[in-house]
Amino acid sequence: MKKTLLFISFIIIFILSLTPFIFKNNHTTTKNNNQNYDALLKSNNFNLSLKDEYFKTYDTLKNDLNNNYNITTLTLNKINYPNFLSAYNDTKQYLIINNIPLVNRIYGLDKDFIPSNLVSVENVDYIKRDNEIMLLNKEALNAYQQLYNVAKTKNINLTIFSAYRSYEKQATLWGESLDPNNKFLALPGHSEHQTGLAIDVSTREIGLTNHLFNTKVFQFLKQNAHKFGFIIRYPENKSNITGYFQEAWHLRYVGDIAEEIYNSNLCLEEYLYYNYEIPIFL
Ligand SMILES: [Zn+2]
């Protein structure tokens, strides 16, 4: 009996002696969770009244996604802008994320927006039109000239059909369009061509037709454009986000991130949404 009591006492003392560790462990766990949320809490766009939603979404994403994406950014964007990736929101103006202008059916440019670094297209083949000088962003042109030269070595003679397009020019095109729900043509202010960073590229033989998809020219663009800072802007299966049917010829210059976008299989909207905190807009 005495022995049993002694044994029970030992057990009780043993359990009590563990208590601080149990508490300590609990404490550490809580602290780790807070540390996980630290980046969220420090974010400019963190809205305290949505705190619980952020934390819940963060935990879900953490379990569902591998580490290819910035989970903090994605959490914030998902809660702050749940309809961002829908191509059919009300139109808004000006969205530049990390120096990358996003122009689509929702986000547009002002009537007076003219890019500052436009230069005349030269040293490459392009379609000359009366009373029109073809213009393109300087950096984009330099990059395209390299792409053009590499294509030449593969007996592909690329031609630019369209580059910078002013608001007025886009308005004229829209006026000429018979279909108001045209899924190829953008409203004035909502054409990427107004940024000076977009080009329509094909060969003179093929032109801007869907036949381009079935040619080695498209295969070449698909496999090489990103090496020179361009992305195929309207890829397959992304129409619900980009707002445009798949387009083979429309290239958008994005610079260094082209490689990452290419590897991620995301369209530009998704890439920005997954990787950058969307700035607060009205
Ligand atoms: Zn285009």
Residues whose N, C-alpha, C, O or C-beta is under 5 A from the ligand:
A	BS01	ZN	I199 D200 H250
